[in-house]
């Protein structure tokens, strides 16, 4: 199952983006998003998110 970023919690710090091994995270407006079609559900992004905005979809 892919991960998802809660836009209400995301502070757009971009810490998660370089941690994604498949490049599924990108900026969209004032937040980051995860492409559910390319996310491999490794959870690496969850461990680095300082605002706890990332969870399983």
Secondary structure, 3 states (H helix, E strand, C coil): CCEEECCCCCCCCCCCHHHCCCCCEEEECCEEEECCCCCCCCCHHHHHCCCCCEEEC
